[in-house]
C-alpha cells in the first residue's frame, strides 16, 4: 500500500508546478492549464485523505472540484476564442478587453 506521505508529496509538487506556471507565464492558455494542475493537486489531497480517514466527504468534494474545473476550462477557452477573433494577443498583461 502506498503511504499517505507519497500522495501529499506528489500533490505538493503538482501544486508548486501550477503556482509557478501562474506566476511566471503570461500566456493565457498556460495560466489556465496551471490552474487546472493546481485543482488536480487539491483533488489528489482530498481523495488521499478521504481514503486514509475512511470517509466519503473528501471524494464527494473531489467530484465537485472536477465539475468546477470542467466549467472553468470551458469558460476560459470561450474567452480565448473571443480574444483570438478580435486579433488581440493572448498575453495576460496585454489583455484589457474586459476592463471598463
Biopython code that builds the backbone (N, CA, C, O; Angstrom):
import numpy as np
from Bio.PDB.StructureBuilder import StructureBuilder

atoms = [
    (1, "UNK", "N", (0.841, -1.183, 0.000)),
    (1, "UNK", "CA", (0.000, 0.000, 0.000)),
    (1, "UNK", "C", (0.885, 1.245, 0.000)),
    (1, "UNK", "O", (1.905, 1.293, 0.687)),
    (2, "UNK", "N", (0.490, 2.230, -0.764)),
    (2, "UNK", "CA", (1.250, 3.472, -0.884)),
    (2, "UNK", "C", (0.941, 4.342, 0.339)),
    (2, "UNK", "O", (-0.227, 4.530, 0.680)),
    (3, "UNK", "N", (1.976, 4.873, 1.000)),
    (3, "UNK", "CA", (1.725, 5.701, 2.193)),
    (3, "UNK", "C", (1.115, 7.054, 1.829)),
    (3, "UNK", "O", (1.235, 7.533, 0.701)),
    (4, "UNK", "N", (0.462, 7.645, 2.818)),
    (4, "UNK", "CA", (-0.188, 8.931, 2.620)),
    (4, "UNK", "C", (0.817, 10.019, 2.269)),
    (4, "UNK", "O", (0.498, 10.932, 1.507)),
    (5, "UNK", "N", (2.005, 9.936, 2.804)),
    (5, "UNK", "CA", (3.017, 10.964, 2.545)),
    (5, "UNK", "C", (3.410, 11.030, 1.071)),
    (5, "UNK", "O", (3.784, 12.093, 0.577)),
    (6, "UNK", "N", (3.327, 9.907, 0.373)),
    (6, "UNK", "CA", (3.642, 9.909, -1.061)),
    (6, "UNK", "C", (2.594, 10.711, -1.834)),
    (6, "UNK", "O", (2.930, 11.480, -2.735)),
    (7, "UNK", "N", (1.338, 10.526, -1.477)),
    (7, "UNK", "CA", (0.276, 11.293, -2.135)),
    (7, "UNK", "C", (0.415, 12.789, -1.856)),
    (7, "UNK", "O", (0.236, 13.620, -2.745)),
    (8, "UNK", "N", (0.736, 13.111, -0.609)),
    (8, "UNK", "CA", (0.892, 14.517, -0.241)),
    (8, "UNK", "C", (2.092, 15.127, -0.970)),
    (8, "UNK", "O", (2.039, 16.281, -1.396)),
    (9, "UNK", "N", (3.172, 14.356, -1.114)),
    (9, "UNK", "CA", (4.355, 14.858, -1.814)),
    (9, "UNK", "C", (4.059, 15.106, -3.292)),
    (9, "UNK", "O", (4.450, 16.137, -3.839)),
    (10, "UNK", "N", (3.378, 14.173, -3.931)),
    (10, "UNK", "CA", (3.016, 14.354, -5.342)),
    (10, "UNK", "C", (2.091, 15.551, -5.498)),
    (10, "UNK", "O", (2.235, 16.338, -6.433)),
    (11, "UNK", "N", (1.145, 15.684, -4.581)),
    (11, "UNK", "CA", (0.226, 16.819, -4.639)),
    (11, "UNK", "C", (0.963, 18.141, -4.440)),
    (11, "UNK", "O", (0.650, 19.129, -5.104)),
    (12, "UNK", "N", (1.933, 18.166, -3.536)),
    (12, "UNK", "CA", (2.697, 19.393, -3.304)),
    (12, "UNK", "C", (3.524, 19.774, -4.528)),
    (12, "UNK", "O", (3.624, 20.952, -4.870)),
    (13, "UNK", "N", (4.112, 18.785, -5.184)),
    (13, "UNK", "CA", (4.893, 19.063, -6.396)),
    (13, "UNK", "C", (3.979, 19.587, -7.507)),
    (13, "UNK", "O", (4.331, 20.537, -8.206)),
    (14, "UNK", "N", (2.817, 18.971, -7.668)),
    (14, "UNK", "CA", (1.873, 19.446, -8.685)),
    (14, "UNK", "C", (1.395, 20.866, -8.382)),
    (14, "UNK", "O", (1.313, 21.704, -9.280)),
    (15, "UNK", "N", (1.081, 21.130, -7.116)),
    (15, "UNK", "CA", (0.605, 22.463, -6.764)),
    (15, "UNK", "C", (1.693, 23.506, -6.980)),
    (15, "UNK", "O", (1.417, 24.601, -7.470)),
    (16, "UNK", "N", (2.923, 23.172, -6.615)),
    (16, "UNK", "CA", (4.030, 24.118, -6.820)),
    (16, "UNK", "C", (4.263, 24.372, -8.307)),
    (16, "UNK", "O", (4.553, 25.499, -8.708)),
    (17, "UNK", "N", (4.136, 23.329, -9.120)),
    (17, "UNK", "CA", (4.281, 23.487, -10.569)),
    (17, "UNK", "C", (3.194, 24.402, -11.128)),
    (17, "UNK", "O", (3.473, 25.279, -11.945)),
    (18, "UNK", "N", (1.972, 24.195, -10.690)),
    (18, "UNK", "CA", (0.878, 25.055, -11.141)),
    (18, "UNK", "C", (1.040, 26.484, -10.671)),
    (18, "UNK", "O", (0.759, 27.417, -11.423)),
    (19, "UNK", "N", (1.486, 26.672, -9.444)),
    (19, "UNK", "CA", (1.685, 28.018, -8.928)),
    (19, "UNK", "C", (2.789, 28.748, -9.685)),
    (19, "UNK", "O", (2.662, 29.936, -9.984)),
    (20, "UNK", "N", (3.859, 28.044, -9.992)),
    (20, "UNK", "CA", (4.924, 28.659, -10.790)),
    (20, "UNK", "C", (4.426, 29.020, -12.185)),
    (20, "UNK", "O", (4.786, 30.066, -12.726)),
    (21, "UNK", "N", (3.600, 28.156, -12.764)),
    (21, "UNK", "CA", (3.045, 28.445, -14.089)),
    (21, "UNK", "C", (2.165, 29.681, -14.086)),
    (21, "UNK", "O", (2.194, 30.466, -15.034)),
    (22, "UNK", "N", (1.381, 29.861, -13.026)),
    (22, "UNK", "CA", (0.522, 31.038, -12.935)),
    (22, "UNK", "C", (1.349, 32.298, -12.718)),
    (22, "UNK", "O", (1.059, 33.339, -13.307)),
    (23, "UNK", "N", (2.369, 32.213, -11.883)),
    (23, "UNK", "CA", (3.147, 33.407, -11.538)),
    (23, "UNK", "C", (4.149, 33.809, -12.613)),
    (23, "UNK", "O", (4.398, 34.998, -12.811)),
    (24, "UNK", "N", (4.727, 32.831, -13.311)),
    (24, "UNK", "CA", (5.806, 33.137, -14.249)),
    (24, "UNK", "C", (5.294, 33.354, -15.674)),
    (24, "UNK", "O", (5.700, 34.311, -16.334)),
    (25, "UNK", "N", (4.422, 32.491, -16.148)),
    (25, "UNK", "CA", (3.972, 32.568, -17.537)),
    (25, "UNK", "C", (2.961, 33.674, -17.736)),
    (25, "UNK", "O", (2.220, 34.014, -16.814)),
    (26, "UNK", "N", (2.922, 34.234, -18.920)),
    (26, "UNK", "CA", (1.989, 35.302, -19.250)),
    (26, "UNK", "C", (0.992, 34.890, -20.328)),
    (26, "UNK", "O", (0.083, 35.657, -20.644)),
    (27, "UNK", "N", (1.142, 33.705, -20.892)),
    (27, "UNK", "CA", (0.209, 33.227, -21.902)),
    (27, "UNK", "C", (-1.059, 32.742, -21.200)),
    (27, "UNK", "O", (-0.987, 31.997, -20.222)),
    (28, "UNK", "N", (-2.213, 33.167, -21.702)),
    (28, "UNK", "CA", (-3.482, 32.853, -21.054)),
    (28, "UNK", "C", (-3.758, 31.355, -21.020)),
    (28, "UNK", "O", (-4.290, 30.848, -20.032)),
    (29, "UNK", "N", (-3.407, 30.649, -22.074)),
    (29, "UNK", "CA", (-3.639, 29.204, -22.132)),
    (29, "UNK", "C", (-2.775, 28.491, -21.094)),
    (29, "UNK", "O", (-3.249, 27.565, -20.435)),
    (30, "UNK", "N", (-1.534, 28.900, -20.939)),
    (30, "UNK", "CA", (-0.647, 28.295, -19.945)),
    (30, "UNK", "C", (-1.151, 28.580, -18.534)),
    (30, "UNK", "O", (-1.071, 27.720, -17.657)),
    (31, "UNK", "N", (-1.669, 29.784, -18.316)),
    (31, "UNK", "CA", (-2.211, 30.113, -16.993)),
    (31, "UNK", "C", (-3.419, 29.235, -16.678)),
    (31, "UNK", "O", (-3.555, 28.753, -15.554)),
    (32, "UNK", "N", (-4.296, 29.022, -17.658)),
    (32, "UNK", "CA", (-5.446, 28.133, -17.442)),
    (32, "UNK", "C", (-5.005, 26.702, -17.150)),
    (32, "UNK", "O", (-5.566, 26.048, -16.272)),
    (33, "UNK", "N", (-4.012, 26.215, -17.875)),
    (33, "UNK", "CA", (-3.506, 24.867, -17.617)),
    (33, "UNK", "C", (-2.886, 24.766, -16.226)),
    (33, "UNK", "O", (-3.007, 23.736, -15.562)),
    (34, "UNK", "N", (-2.230, 25.819, -15.791)),
    (34, "UNK", "CA", (-1.619, 25.815, -14.466)),
    (34, "UNK", "C", (-2.678, 25.800, -13.363)),
    (34, "UNK", "O", (-2.508, 25.141, -12.337)),
    (35, "UNK", "N", (-3.761, 26.525, -13.581)),
    (35, "UNK", "CA", (-4.858, 26.491, -12.606)),
    (35, "UNK", "C", (-5.463, 25.097, -12.546)),
    (35, "UNK", "O", (-5.812, 24.622, -11.466)),
    (36, "UNK", "N", (-5.592, 24.437, -13.688)),
    (36, "UNK", "CA", (-6.098, 23.065, -13.710)),
    (36, "UNK", "C", (-5.171, 22.124, -12.941)),
    (36, "UNK", "O", (-5.641, 21.235, -12.231)),
    (37, "UNK", "N", (-3.870, 22.313, -13.078)),
    (37, "UNK", "CA", (-2.914, 21.486, -12.343)),
    (37, "UNK", "C", (-3.062, 21.714, -10.845)),
    (37, "UNK", "O", (-2.989, 20.765, -10.065)),
    (38, "UNK", "N", (-3.269, 22.952, -10.439)),
    (38, "UNK", "CA", (-3.457, 23.240, -9.020)),
    (38, "UNK", "C", (-4.744, 22.612, -8.488)),
    (38, "UNK", "O", (-4.761, 22.104, -7.366)),
    (39, "UNK", "N", (-5.811, 22.639, -9.266)),
    (39, "UNK", "CA", (-7.054, 21.997, -8.848)),
    (39, "UNK", "C", (-6.890, 20.482, -8.755)),
    (39, "UNK", "O", (-7.453, 19.851, -7.860)),
    (40, "UNK", "N", (-6.128, 19.900, -9.667)),
    (40, "UNK", "CA", (-5.871, 18.465, -9.602)),
    (40, "UNK", "C", (-5.048, 18.102, -8.377)),
    (40, "UNK", "O", (-5.254, 17.038, -7.794)),
    (41, "UNK", "N", (-4.126, 18.958, -7.976)),
    (41, "UNK", "CA", (-3.347, 18.702, -6.766)),
    (41, "UNK", "C", (-4.246, 18.701, -5.537)),
    (41, "UNK", "O", (-4.095, 17.855, -4.656)),
    (42, "UNK", "N", (-5.173, 19.639, -5.473)),
    (42, "UNK", "CA", (-6.112, 19.670, -4.358)),
    (42, "UNK", "C", (-7.007, 18.434, -4.361)),
    (42, "UNK", "O", (-7.325, 17.897, -3.300)),
    (43, "UNK", "N", (-7.409, 17.986, -5.531)),
    (43, "UNK", "CA", (-8.240, 16.796, -5.641)),
    (43, "UNK", "C", (-7.492, 15.551, -5.168)),
    (43, "UNK", "O", (-8.067, 14.704, -4.485)),
    (44, "UNK", "N", (-6.221, 15.438, -5.527)),
    (44, "UNK", "CA", (-5.413, 14.300, -5.065)),
    (44, "UNK", "C", (-5.339, 14.291, -3.543)),
    (44, "UNK", "O", (-5.462, 13.237, -2.920)),
    (45, "UNK", "N", (-5.140, 15.456, -2.947)),
    (45, "UNK", "CA", (-5.100, 15.541, -1.483)),
    (45, "UNK", "C", (-6.425, 15.123, -0.867)),
    (45, "UNK", "O", (-6.451, 14.364, 0.102)),
    (46, "UNK", "N", (-7.519, 15.613, -1.420)),
    (46, "UNK", "CA", (-8.832, 15.267, -0.872)),
    (46, "UNK", "C", (-9.102, 13.775, -0.934)),
    (46, "UNK", "O", (-9.580, 13.187, 0.036)),
    (47, "UNK", "N", (-8.803, 13.164, -2.060)),
    (47, "UNK", "CA", (-9.064, 11.735, -2.209)),
    (47, "UNK", "C", (-8.132, 10.917, -1.318)),
    (47, "UNK", "O", (-8.556, 9.922, -0.731)),
    (48, "UNK", "N", (-6.879, 11.322, -1.212)),
    (48, "UNK", "CA", (-5.928, 10.584, -0.380)),
    (48, "UNK", "C", (-6.331, 10.637, 1.094)),
    (48, "UNK", "O", (-6.344, 9.612, 1.775)),
    (49, "UNK", "N", (-6.659, 11.835, 1.584)),
    (49, "UNK", "CA", (-7.065, 11.943, 2.983)),
    (49, "UNK", "C", (-8.410, 11.285, 3.224)),
    (49, "UNK", "O", (-8.644, 10.740, 4.303)),
    (50, "UNK", "N", (-9.290, 11.324, 2.248)),
    (50, "UNK", "CA", (-10.570, 10.651, 2.377)),
    (50, "UNK", "C", (-10.384, 9.147, 2.516)),
    (50, "UNK", "O", (-11.051, 8.503, 3.326)),
    (51, "UNK", "N", (-9.478, 8.596, 1.725)),
    (51, "UNK", "CA", (-9.198, 7.157, 1.827)),
    (51, "UNK", "C", (-8.510, 6.828, 3.150)),
    (51, "UNK", "O", (-8.807, 5.809, 3.775)),
    (52, "UNK", "N", (-7.596, 7.688, 3.569)),
    (52, "UNK", "CA", (-6.849, 7.453, 4.803)),
    (52, "UNK", "C", (-7.763, 7.527, 6.021)),
    (52, "UNK", "O", (-7.616, 6.733, 6.950)),
    (53, "UNK", "N", (-8.704, 8.467, 6.030)),
    (53, "UNK", "CA", (-9.618, 8.638, 7.158)),
    (53, "UNK", "C", (-10.889, 7.804, 7.026)),
    (53, "UNK", "O", (-11.742, 7.820, 7.914)),
    (54, "UNK", "N", (-11.013, 7.077, 5.920)),
    (54, "UNK", "CA", (-12.174, 6.228, 5.634)),
    (54, "UNK", "C", (-13.482, 7.014, 5.697)),
    (54, "UNK", "O", (-14.446, 6.597, 6.339)),
    (55, "UNK", "N", (-13.492, 8.154, 5.020)),
    (55, "UNK", "CA", (-14.686, 8.998, 4.935)),
    (55, "UNK", "C", (-14.938, 9.336, 3.469)),
    (55, "UNK", "O", (-14.003, 9.486, 2.682)),
    (56, "UNK", "N", (-16.193, 9.450, 3.124)),
    (56, "UNK", "CA", (-16.554, 9.712, 1.733)),
    (56, "UNK", "C", (-16.643, 11.204, 1.399)),
    (56, "UNK", "O", (-16.748, 11.555, 0.224)),
    (57, "UNK", "N", (-16.604, 12.076, 2.385)),
    (57, "UNK", "CA", (-16.803, 13.500, 2.132)),
    (57, "UNK", "C", (-15.739, 14.059, 1.194)),
    (57, "UNK", "O", (-16.052, 14.861, 0.314)),
    (58, "UNK", "N", (-14.497, 13.649, 1.369)),
    (58, "UNK", "CA", (-13.420, 14.153, 0.515)),
    (58, "UNK", "C", (-13.599, 13.751, -0.933)),
    (58, "UNK", "O", (-13.300, 14.531, -1.836)),
    (59, "UNK", "N", (-14.084, 12.542, -1.165)),
    (59, "UNK", "CA", (-14.296, 12.091, -2.538)),
    (59, "UNK", "C", (-15.480, 12.797, -3.177)),
    (59, "UNK", "O", (-15.478, 13.056, -4.380)),
    (60, "UNK", "N", (-16.483, 13.105, -2.385)),
    (60, "UNK", "CA", (-17.629, 13.844, -2.921)),
    (60, "UNK", "C", (-17.214, 15.269, -3.295)),
    (60, "UNK", "O", (-17.602, 15.776, -4.348)),
    (61, "UNK", "N", (-16.428, 15.908, -2.436)),
    (61, "UNK", "CA", (-15.943, 17.254, -2.734)),
    (61, "UNK", "C", (-15.020, 17.223, -3.954)),
    (61, "UNK", "O", (-14.998, 18.165, -4.746)),
    (62, "UNK", "N", (-14.257, 16.131, -4.100)),
    (62, "UNK", "CA", (-13.377, 15.993, -5.263)),
    (62, "UNK", "C", (-14.192, 15.944, -6.558)),
    (62, "UNK", "O", (-13.772, 16.503, -7.571)),
    (63, "UNK", "N", (-15.331, 15.295, -6.534)),
    (63, "UNK", "CA", (-16.198, 15.284, -7.724)),
    (63, "UNK", "C", (-16.695, 16.687, -8.064)),
    (63, "UNK", "O", (-16.762, 17.058, -9.236)),
    (64, "UNK", "N", (-17.040, 17.460, -7.046)),
    (64, "UNK", "CA", (-17.458, 18.842, -7.293)),
    (64, "UNK", "C", (-16.304, 19.669, -7.856)),
    (64, "UNK", "O", (-16.515, 20.511, -8.729)),
    (65, "UNK", "N", (-15.097, 19.438, -7.367)),
    (65, "UNK", "CA", (-13.934, 20.166, -7.887)),
    (65, "UNK", "C", (-13.712, 19.822, -9.350)),
    (65, "UNK", "O", (-13.393, 20.703, -10.148)),
    (66, "UNK", "N", (-13.874, 18.564, -9.713)),
    (66, "UNK", "CA", (-13.708, 18.159, -11.106)),
    (66, "UNK", "C", (-14.758, 18.842, -11.991)),
    (66, "UNK", "O", (-14.452, 19.283, -13.099)),
    (67, "UNK", "N", (-15.987, 18.925, -11.498)),
    (67, "UNK", "CA", (-17.043, 19.597, -12.271)),
    (67, "UNK", "C", (-16.754, 21.092, -12.413)),
    (67, "UNK", "O", (-16.952, 21.663, -13.485)),
    (68, "UNK", "N", (-16.295, 21.714, -11.351)),
    (68, "UNK", "CA", (-15.962, 23.141, -11.409)),
    (68, "UNK", "C", (-14.787, 23.374, -12.351)),
    (68, "UNK", "O", (-14.767, 24.363, -13.084)),
    (69, "UNK", "N", (-13.811, 22.475, -12.340)),
    (69, "UNK", "CA", (-12.656, 22.613, -13.231)),
    (69, "UNK", "C", (-13.076, 22.494, -14.694)),
    (69, "UNK", "O", (-12.537, 23.189, -15.555)),
    (70, "UNK", "N", (-14.033, 21.619, -14.972)),
    (70, "UNK", "CA", (-14.516, 21.488, -16.347)),
    (70, "UNK", "C", (-15.228, 22.765, -16.795)),
    (70, "UNK", "O", (-15.044, 23.215, -17.926)),
    (71, "UNK", "N", (-16.029, 23.340, -15.923)),
    (71, "UNK", "CA", (-16.700, 24.594, -16.259)),
    (71, "UNK", "C", (-15.717, 25.734, -16.432)),
    (71, "UNK", "O", (-15.868, 26.564, -17.329)),
    (72, "UNK", "N", (-14.709, 25.774, -15.572)),
    (72, "UNK", "CA", (-13.685, 26.814, -15.677)),
    (72, "UNK", "C", (-12.919, 26.700, -16.986)),
    (72, "UNK", "O", (-12.601, 27.711, -17.612)),
    (73, "UNK", "N", (-12.623, 25.481, -17.402)),
    (73, "UNK", "CA", (-11.914, 25.283, -18.669)),
    (73, "UNK", "C", (-12.782, 25.708, -19.854)),
    (73, "UNK", "O", (-12.287, 26.326, -20.796)),
    (74, "UNK", "N", (-14.060, 25.381, -19.808)),
    (74, "UNK", "CA", (-14.951, 25.757, -20.909)),
    (74, "UNK", "C", (-15.092, 27.271, -21.020)),
    (74, "UNK", "O", (-15.030, 27.818, -22.121)),
    (75, "UNK", "N", (-15.280, 27.946, -19.904)),
    (75, "UNK", "CA", (-15.416, 29.403, -19.933)),
    (75, "UNK", "C", (-14.105, 30.061, -20.332)),
    (75, "UNK", "O", (-14.102, 31.031, -21.090)),
    (76, "UNK", "N", (-12.989, 29.540, -19.825)),
    (76, "UNK", "CA", (-11.688, 30.084, -20.191)),
    (76, "UNK", "C", (-11.398, 29.941, -21.670)),
    (76, "UNK", "O", (-10.890, 30.870, -22.297)),
    (77, "UNK", "N", (-11.717, 28.787, -22.234)),
    (77, "UNK", "CA", (-11.497, 28.593, -23.666)),
    (77, "UNK", "C", (-12.427, 29.469, -24.499)),
    (77, "UNK", "O", (-12.047, 29.933, -25.575)),
    (78, "UNK", "N", (-13.643, 29.697, -24.009)),
    (78, "UNK", "CA", (-14.551, 30.608, -24.724)),
    (78, "UNK", "C", (-13.993, 32.031, -24.732)),
    (78, "UNK", "O", (-14.078, 32.726, -25.744)),
    (79, "UNK", "N", (-13.431, 32.458, -23.619)),
    (79, "UNK", "CA", (-12.810, 33.788, -23.566)),
    (79, "UNK", "C", (-11.628, 33.860, -24.525)),
    (79, "UNK", "O", (-11.436, 34.873, -25.197)),
    (80, "UNK", "N", (-10.843, 32.803, -24.591)),
    (80, "UNK", "CA", (-9.693, 32.779, -25.503)),
    (80, "UNK", "C", (-10.156, 32.891, -26.957)),
    (80, "UNK", "O", (-9.533, 33.598, -27.749)),
    (81, "UNK", "N", (-11.240, 32.202, -27.314)),
    (81, "UNK", "CA", (-11.753, 32.260, -28.682)),
    (81, "UNK", "C", (-12.213, 33.673, -29.015)),
    (81, "UNK", "O", (-11.954, 34.161, -30.115)),
    (82, "UNK", "N", (-12.890, 34.338, -28.082)),
    (82, "UNK", "CA", (-13.335, 35.720, -28.317)),
    (82, "UNK", "C", (-12.132, 36.633, -28.504)),
    (82, "UNK", "O", (-12.154, 37.517, -29.361)),
    (83, "UNK", "N", (-11.100, 36.433, -27.726)),
    (83, "UNK", "CA", (-9.913, 37.277, -27.825)),
    (83, "UNK", "C", (-9.195, 37.024, -29.148)),
    (83, "UNK", "O", (-8.735, 37.970, -29.787)),
    (84, "UNK", "N", (-9.093, 35.756, -29.571)),
    (84, "UNK", "CA", (-8.442, 35.444, -30.841)),
    (84, "UNK", "C", (-9.197, 36.042, -32.020)),
    (84, "UNK", "O", (-8.576, 36.493, -32.983)),
    (85, "UNK", "N", (-10.526, 36.054, -31.961)),
    (85, "UNK", "CA", (-11.301, 36.624, -33.060)),
    (85, "UNK", "C", (-11.084, 38.119, -33.186)),
    (85, "UNK", "O", (-11.173, 38.669, -34.284)),
    (86, "UNK", "N", (-10.801, 38.782, -32.078)),
    (86, "UNK", "CA", (-10.541, 40.211, -32.103)),
    (86, "UNK", "C", (-9.098, 40.541, -32.418)),
    (86, "UNK", "O", (-8.706, 41.707, -32.370)),
    (87, "UNK", "N", (-8.291, 39.521, -32.744)),
    (87, "UNK", "CA", (-6.870, 39.698, -33.082)),
    (87, "UNK", "C", (-6.079, 40.357, -31.949)),
    (87, "UNK", "O", (-5.141, 41.117, -32.191)),
    (88, "UNK", "N", (-6.473, 40.054, -30.710)),
    (88, "UNK", "CA", (-5.756, 40.564, -29.550)),
    (88, "UNK", "C", (-4.804, 39.471, -29.071)),
    (88, "UNK", "O", (-5.098, 38.284, -29.210)),
    (89, "UNK", "N", (-3.699, 39.857, -28.524)),
    (89, "UNK", "CA", (-2.698, 38.917, -28.041)),
    (89, "UNK", "C", (-3.255, 38.091, -26.879)),
    (89, "UNK", "O", (-4.157, 38.538, -26.171)),
    (90, "UNK", "N", (-2.715, 36.888, -26.689)),
    (90, "UNK", "CA", (-3.116, 36.059, -25.550)),
    (90, "UNK", "C", (-2.224, 36.297, -24.347)),
    (90, "UNK", "O", (-2.301, 35.572, -23.355)),
    (91, "UNK", "N", (-1.380, 37.312, -24.435)),
    (91, "UNK", "CA", (-0.553, 37.676, -23.297)),
    (91, "UNK", "C", (-1.455, 38.305, -22.240)),
    (91, "UNK", "O", (-2.215, 39.228, -22.532)),
    (92, "UNK", "N", (-1.366, 37.803, -21.016)),
    (92, "UNK", "CA", (-2.260, 38.250, -19.954)),
    (92, "UNK", "C", (-2.056, 39.732, -19.646)),
    (92, "UNK", "O", (-3.017, 40.429, -19.319)),
    (93, "UNK", "N", (-0.833, 40.215, -19.743)),
    (93, "UNK", "CA", (-0.560, 41.623, -19.441)),
    (93, "UNK", "C", (-1.148, 42.569, -20.481)),
    (93, "UNK", "O", (-1.463, 43.714, -20.157)),
    (94, "UNK", "N", (-1.300, 42.120, -21.710)),
    (94, "UNK", "CA", (-1.792, 42.977, -22.792)),
    (94, "UNK", "C", (-3.308, 42.946, -22.946)),
    (94, "UNK", "O", (-3.874, 43.772, -23.663)),
    (95, "UNK", "N", (-3.961, 42.015, -22.289)),
    (95, "UNK", "CA", (-5.413, 41.904, -22.439)),
    (95, "UNK", "C", (-6.111, 42.858, -21.486)),
    (95, "UNK", "O", (-6.018, 42.705, -20.268)),
    (96, "UNK", "N", (-6.802, 43.833, -22.032)),
    (96, "UNK", "CA", (-7.629, 44.735, -21.230)),
    (96, "UNK", "C", (-9.023, 44.830, -21.836)),
    (96, "UNK", "O", (-9.698, 45.850, -21.694)),
    (97, "UNK", "N", (-9.453, 43.771, -22.510)),
    (97, "UNK", "CA", (-10.733, 43.739, -23.203)),
    (97, "UNK", "C", (-11.897, 43.846, -22.222)),
    (97, "UNK", "O", (-12.908, 44.472, -22.542)),
    (98, "UNK", "N", (-11.780, 43.252, -21.039)),
    (98, "UNK", "CA", (-12.880, 43.214, -20.107)),
    (98, "UNK", "C", (-12.864, 44.360, -19.109)),
    (98, "UNK", "O", (-13.698, 44.406, -18.205)),
    (99, "UNK", "N", (-11.920, 45.287, -19.264)),
    (99, "UNK", "CA", (-11.874, 46.446, -18.376)),
    (99, "UNK", "C", (-12.868, 47.490, -18.849)),
    (99, "UNK", "O", (-13.232, 47.517, -20.024)),
    (100, "UNK", "N", (-13.305, 48.344, -17.945)),
    (100, "UNK", "CA", (-14.236, 49.411, -18.277)),
    (100, "UNK", "C", (-13.510, 50.555, -18.882)),
    (100, "UNK", "O", (-14.127, 51.561, -19.233)),
]
sb = StructureBuilder()
sb.init_structure("model")
sb.init_model(0)
sb.init_chain("A")
sb.init_seg("    ")
for serial, (resi, resn, name, xyz) in enumerate(atoms, 1):
    if name == "N":
        sb.init_residue(resn, " ", resi, " ")
    sb.init_atom(name, np.array(xyz, "f"), 0.0, 1.0, " ", f" {name:<3s}", serial, name[0])
structure = sb.get_structure()
